[in-house]
Amino acid sequence: MAGRKTKYGSDRTPEIIRLYTEENLSLHAIFKKTGIHPQIVKRRLLSSGITIRNKSEAMKLSHKHRRENS
């Protein structure tokens, strides 16, 4: 079934990649925005060749976002 949407968000992979790489959102923030479970978001990113940020990198971005939004 071509073009069929799945509950796992495969048709939204480009959006997930953009949110993660351009908007620097966390897996959980992407979940909150899209409703796609963080583990599925992670799998989509990995299968697209995107490297997942480690905790240190994620914390730096989190602190940066807090400062910018204050």
Long-range contacts (C-beta under 8 A, 24 or more apart in sequence): 8-36, 8-40, 9-34, 9-36, 9-40, 9-41, 9-44, 10-44, 12-36, 13-44, 13-48, 16-41, 16-44, 16-45, 17-44, 17-45, 17-48, 17-50, 20-45, 20-50, 21-50, 24-61, 24-65, 26-58, 26-61, 26-62, 27-52
